[in-house]
Amino acid sequence: MKNFKKIFFTTIAVIFLYFSSLAQNKKYKYVANAGVGLSLANVVVKLFEYDPTAITEAYSIPAFQTSFDYGILNWLSVGVAGSYQKMGLDVSYQDE
């Protein structure tokens, strides 16, 4: 299971880096973005649940992101980005 986790998260990181490297905007000096995202926290918790006597419930609000970039050269920009998402996990055990 540990190897699966390593492979899974490495694959996600590589995909993220590939697509973020294609995000350079060459036409404008300033680029501002805002976005909202959903979370699969509950699905991931259920997928990696180890204790069958535990009842786990994950919850999250949508993620809010914003970013600002300033193009210095055709291939280089400097920017800031921020994101906020609240997540939680409730665990309770069944009596046998």
GIMO-V416709 format. One record per helix or strand of 3 or more residues. SS is the DSSP state (~ for helix, > for strand). FROM is the first residue (numbers start at 1). TO is the last residue. If there is no record, write none. Layout:
ss=SS from=FROM to=TO
ss=SS from=FROM to=TO
This chain:
ss=~ from=2 to=21
ss=> from=30 to=37
ss=~ from=41 to=47
ss=> from=54 to=60
ss=> from=63 to=73
ss=> from=76 to=84
ss=> from=87 to=93
